[in-house]
Amino acid sequence: MESVFITTRKQRIIREMRDYMMIALGMLMYSIGWTVFLLPNDITTGGVPGIASIVYWATGVNVQYTYFAINGALLVASLIILGWKFSVKTVFAVFTMTTILPIIQGATAGLHLLHDQPFMACVIGASFCGGGIGVAFSANGSSGGTDIVAAIINKYRDITLGRVILMTDMVIISSSYLVLHDWEKVVYGFATLYICSFVLDQVVNSARQSVQFFIISKKHEEIGHRINKDLHRGVTFIDGVGCYTGAGVKMMFVLAKKRESTTIFRLIKDIDPNAFVSQSAVIGVFGEGFDRIKVK
């Protein structure tokens, strides 16, 4: 019992470390998209980075200072209203991005990429930003900013998170006209918002996509044991009867991530090449090893 507890605790620690590494990678991707492609081409984004961009264009104050100051205030409100469990990974993301921003700005100083191709800068920058947020979300993290505002409003009002974030971002992007005086840049800002949201959805959905297997094999015990051991996925044995032969069969039911499908097929082929296998996509899988159930 003690060894099982130690193993479980070790797995939780490894999972948490992996989450923090993925959040750091996501913040790095977002920082590159924002400071290398969007900011030098006067293309604003939504959320706190959008506010920081507007302040930078208006006053020259470096974006990391505004970004950290606004997020610091929002995090204090988050700790008071939403609790520390929501806030701890957001704190890590904010500090990570605040640290990375000046490093990237220093490394790319004087480098003005795609200055004569604003649309390409918009597409590439938004793709980096959306991908970065998606990687952070997939690791149960948050980039802070309007995510916190949306979560606080959602706690007291029946308004969806997506609607709050969308309305907030539209106001921020539209207000960039007061500084840039260029509606074309505002349009690029809205294009950035759309591309960023699209890439975000693709990254999050691909990371959470799951599949289910029905496997019929005479070597069901060996296949089930290998799936348990190699993939750490549960296997359920179901008793069945063949309609034509009337013979009893053992059928295995397995749920796994889509990226694990190839490993499962190779494993089955190595043990029983004549096994009957059915694979299908599922809309959602909730529980141990998959997504958490989120219902009000």
C-alpha positions as CSV (number, residue, x, y, z in Angstrom):
1,M,0.0,0.0,0.0
2,E,2.8,2.4,0.9
3,S,4.6,1.7,-2.4
4,V,1.4,2.4,-4.4
5,F,1.0,5.7,-2.5
6,I,4.7,6.6,-3.3
7,T,4.2,5.7,-7.0
8,T,1.0,7.8,-7.2
9,R,2.7,10.7,-5.5
10,K,5.6,10.4,-7.9
11,Q,3.2,10.4,-10.9
12,R,1.5,13.5,-9.6
13,I,4.8,15.3,-9.2
14,I,5.9,14.3,-12.7
15,R,2.6,15.4,-14.1
16,E,2.8,18.8,-12.3
17,M,6.3,19.3,-13.5
18,R,5.3,18.5,-17.1
19,D,2.4,21.0,-16.8
20,Y,4.7,23.8,-15.7
21,M,7.2,23.0,-18.5
22,M,4.4,23.2,-21.1
23,I,3.1,26.5,-19.6
24,A,6.6,27.9,-19.9
25,L,6.8,26.7,-23.5
26,G,3.4,28.3,-24.2
27,M,4.5,31.6,-22.8
28,L,7.7,31.5,-24.9
29,M,5.6,31.0,-28.0
30,Y,3.2,33.8,-27.1
31,S,6.1,36.2,-26.4
32,I,7.7,35.5,-29.8
33,G,4.5,36.0,-31.6
34,W,3.7,39.2,-29.8
35,T,7.1,41.0,-29.6
36,V,8.7,39.7,-32.8
37,F,5.8,39.9,-35.3
38,L,2.8,41.9,-33.9
39,L,4.3,44.7,-31.8
40,P,6.9,46.0,-34.3
41,N,4.2,46.1,-37.0
42,D,1.7,48.1,-34.8
43,I,-0.8,45.2,-34.7
44,T,-2.6,45.0,-31.4
45,T,-4.0,41.9,-29.7
46,G,-6.7,41.3,-27.1
47,G,-6.3,41.1,-23.4
48,V,-3.6,42.6,-21.2
49,P,-1.0,42.3,-24.0
50,G,-3.2,44.5,-26.1
51,I,-3.4,47.1,-23.4
52,A,0.3,46.9,-22.9
53,S,0.8,47.4,-26.6
54,I,-1.4,50.5,-26.7
55,V,0.5,52.0,-23.6
56,Y,3.8,51.3,-25.4
57,W,2.8,53.0,-28.6
58,A,1.4,56.0,-26.6
59,T,4.1,56.5,-24.0
60,G,7.1,54.2,-24.9
61,V,6.8,52.3,-21.6
62,N,8.1,48.7,-22.2
63,V,5.4,46.2,-22.5
64,Q,6.6,43.9,-19.7
65,Y,6.1,46.6,-17.1
66,T,2.5,47.3,-18.0
67,Y,1.8,43.6,-18.5
68,F,3.1,42.7,-15.1
69,A,1.4,45.6,-13.3
70,I,-2.1,44.9,-14.7
71,N,-1.8,41.1,-14.2
72,G,-0.5,41.7,-10.6
73,A,-3.6,43.6,-9.7
74,L,-5.8,41.0,-11.4
75,L,-4.0,38.2,-9.6
76,V,-4.6,39.8,-6.2
77,A,-8.3,40.0,-7.1
78,S,-8.2,36.4,-8.3
79,L,-6.7,35.1,-5.0
80,I,-9.3,36.9,-3.0
81,I,-12.4,36.0,-5.1
82,L,-11.5,32.7,-6.9
83,G,-9.0,31.1,-4.5
84,W,-5.4,30.0,-4.8
85,K,-6.0,26.8,-6.8
86,F,-7.1,28.8,-9.9
87,S,-4.3,31.4,-9.4
88,V,-1.1,29.4,-8.8
89,K,-0.4,28.4,-12.4
90,T,-1.5,31.8,-13.6
91,V,1.1,33.4,-11.3
92,F,3.8,31.1,-12.8
93,A,2.7,32.0,-16.3
94,V,2.7,35.7,-15.6
95,F,6.2,35.6,-14.0
96,T,7.5,33.4,-16.8
97,M,6.3,35.7,-19.6
98,T,7.4,38.9,-17.7
99,T,10.9,37.3,-17.6
100,I,11.0,36.2,-21.2
101,L,9.7,39.4,-22.8
102,P,12.8,41.6,-22.2
103,I,15.1,38.7,-23.2
104,I,13.3,38.3,-26.6
105,Q,13.1,42.1,-27.1
106,G,16.9,42.4,-26.4
107,A,17.7,39.5,-28.7
108,T,15.6,40.9,-31.6
109,A,16.4,44.6,-31.2
110,G,16.7,46.2,-34.6
111,L,15.2,43.2,-36.3
112,H,12.0,44.3,-38.1
113,L,10.5,41.2,-39.7
114,L,7.9,41.6,-42.4
115,H,7.7,45.3,-41.9
116,D,6.3,45.6,-45.5
117,Q,4.0,42.6,-45.2
118,P,1.6,43.4,-42.2
119,F,-0.8,40.6,-43.1
120,M,1.8,37.9,-43.0
121,A,3.1,39.4,-39.7
122,C,-0.5,39.2,-38.5
123,V,-1.0,35.6,-39.5
124,I,2.4,34.3,-38.1
125,G,2.2,36.4,-34.9
126,A,-1.4,35.3,-34.2
127,S,-0.5,31.7,-34.9
128,F,2.3,31.8,-32.3
129,C,0.1,33.6,-29.8
130,G,-2.8,31.2,-30.3
131,G,-0.6,28.2,-30.2
132,G,1.1,29.4,-27.0
133,I,-2.2,30.0,-25.2
134,G,-3.4,26.6,-26.4
135,V,-0.3,24.8,-25.0
136,A,-0.8,26.6,-21.7
137,F,-4.5,25.7,-21.5
138,S,-3.8,22.1,-22.4
139,A,-1.5,22.0,-19.3
140,N,-4.3,23.4,-17.1
141,G,-2.7,26.8,-17.1
142,S,-3.8,30.3,-17.9
143,S,-2.1,33.4,-19.3
144,G,-4.0,35.6,-16.9
145,G,-5.5,38.9,-18.0
146,T,-9.0,38.7,-19.4
147,D,-9.2,35.1,-18.4
148,I,-9.3,36.2,-14.8
149,V,-11.8,39.0,-15.5
150,A,-14.0,36.5,-17.3
151,A,-13.8,34.0,-14.4
152,I,-14.7,36.6,-11.8
153,I,-17.7,37.9,-13.8
154,N,-18.8,34.3,-14.6
155,K,-18.8,33.6,-10.8
156,Y,-21.5,36.2,-10.2
157,R,-23.3,36.6,-13.5
158,D,-24.7,34.0,-15.9
159,I,-22.4,35.1,-18.8
160,T,-20.1,32.6,-20.6
161,L,-16.4,33.0,-20.4
162,G,-16.0,33.2,-24.1
163,R,-18.5,36.0,-24.5
164,V,-16.8,38.1,-21.8
165,I,-13.3,37.6,-23.3
166,L,-14.6,38.4,-26.8
167,M,-16.3,41.6,-25.7
168,T,-13.3,42.7,-23.7
169,D,-10.9,42.0,-26.6
170,M,-13.1,43.8,-29.1
171,V,-13.1,47.0,-26.9
172,I,-9.3,46.8,-26.4
173,I,-8.6,46.3,-30.1
174,S,-11.0,49.1,-31.2
175,S,-9.4,51.5,-28.7
176,S,-6.0,51.1,-30.4
177,Y,-7.3,53.5,-33.0
178,L,-7.0,56.3,-30.4
179,V,-3.2,55.8,-30.5
180,L,-2.5,54.5,-34.0
181,H,-5.2,56.6,-35.9
182,D,-5.2,53.8,-38.5
183,W,-8.3,51.7,-39.1
184,E,-6.3,49.3,-41.2
185,K,-4.3,48.4,-38.1
186,V,-7.6,47.9,-36.2
187,V,-8.8,45.5,-38.9
188,Y,-5.5,43.6,-38.6
189,G,-6.1,43.4,-34.9
190,F,-9.5,41.8,-35.4
191,A,-7.9,39.4,-37.9
192,T,-5.3,38.6,-35.2
193,L,-8.1,37.9,-32.7
194,Y,-9.8,35.5,-35.1
195,I,-6.7,33.6,-36.1
196,C,-5.5,33.4,-32.5
197,S,-8.8,31.9,-31.4
198,F,-8.9,29.4,-34.3
199,V,-5.3,28.2,-33.6
200,L,-6.1,28.0,-29.8
201,D,-9.1,25.8,-30.5
202,Q,-7.1,23.5,-32.8
203,V,-4.3,23.0,-30.3
204,V,-6.6,22.4,-27.3
205,N,-9.0,20.1,-29.2
206,S,-6.1,18.0,-30.7
207,A,-4.5,17.6,-27.2
208,R,-7.8,16.4,-25.7
209,Q,-9.1,14.2,-28.6
210,S,-9.7,10.7,-27.5
211,V,-10.6,7.4,-29.1
212,Q,-12.2,4.1,-28.0
213,F,-11.2,0.5,-29.0
214,F,-13.2,-2.7,-29.0
215,I,-10.8,-5.6,-29.3
216,I,-11.6,-9.3,-29.7
217,S,-8.7,-11.7,-29.3
218,K,-7.9,-15.1,-27.9
219,K,-4.9,-13.5,-26.2
220,H,-7.0,-10.8,-24.4
221,E,-5.2,-11.2,-21.1
222,E,-1.8,-10.6,-22.6
223,I,-3.0,-7.6,-24.6
224,G,-4.8,-6.1,-21.7
225,H,-1.8,-6.5,-19.4
226,R,0.5,-4.8,-21.9
227,I,-2.0,-1.9,-22.4
228,N,-2.1,-1.5,-18.6
229,K,1.7,-1.7,-18.2
230,D,2.9,0.3,-21.3
231,L,0.2,2.9,-21.7
232,H,-1.3,3.1,-18.1
233,R,-4.8,2.8,-19.6
234,G,-7.6,0.8,-18.1
235,V,-9.0,-2.2,-20.0
236,T,-12.5,-3.6,-19.4
237,F,-13.2,-7.3,-20.3
238,I,-16.8,-7.9,-21.6
239,D,-18.3,-11.3,-22.1
240,G,-19.8,-11.8,-25.5
241,V,-21.3,-14.6,-27.7
242,G,-20.8,-14.9,-31.4
243,C,-24.2,-14.9,-33.2
244,Y,-23.0,-17.2,-36.0
245,T,-20.8,-19.7,-34.1
246,G,-22.5,-19.4,-30.7
247,A,-19.0,-19.5,-29.1
248,G,-18.2,-17.3,-26.1
249,V,-15.6,-14.5,-26.7
250,K,-13.8,-11.9,-24.5
251,M,-14.1,-8.4,-25.8
252,M,-11.8,-5.6,-24.5
253,F,-13.0,-2.0,-24.1
254,V,-10.3,0.6,-24.0
255,L,-10.3,4.5,-24.0
256,A,-7.1,6.3,-24.9
257,K,-5.8,9.6,-26.3
258,K,-5.7,9.7,-30.1
259,R,-1.9,10.1,-30.1
260,E,-1.7,6.7,-28.4
261,S,-3.6,4.9,-31.2
262,T,-0.5,3.8,-33.1
263,T,1.1,2.3,-30.0
264,I,-2.0,0.3,-29.3
265,F,-2.2,-1.0,-32.8
266,R,1.5,-2.0,-32.8
267,L,1.0,-3.7,-29.5
268,I,-2.0,-5.7,-30.7
269,K,-0.2,-6.7,-33.9
270,D,2.8,-8.0,-32.0
271,I,0.8,-10.2,-29.7
272,D,-2.1,-11.3,-32.0
273,P,-2.1,-10.3,-35.7
274,N,-5.5,-11.9,-36.2
275,A,-7.2,-9.9,-33.5
276,F,-10.5,-8.1,-34.4
277,V,-10.1,-4.4,-33.7
278,S,-12.6,-1.5,-33.9
279,Q,-11.5,2.1,-33.3
280,S,-13.8,5.1,-33.2
281,A,-13.5,8.7,-32.1
282,V,-15.4,9.9,-29.0
283,I,-16.8,13.4,-28.3
284,G,-15.5,13.6,-24.7
285,V,-14.0,11.4,-22.1
286,F,-14.1,12.5,-18.5
287,G,-12.6,10.9,-15.4
288,E,-9.2,9.5,-14.3
289,G,-6.5,10.1,-16.9
290,F,-8.7,12.3,-19.1
291,D,-10.6,15.6,-18.7
292,R,-12.3,16.7,-15.5
293,I,-16.0,16.9,-15.4
294,K,-17.0,20.6,-15.4
295,V,-20.7,21.2,-14.7
296,K,-22.2,24.0,-12.7
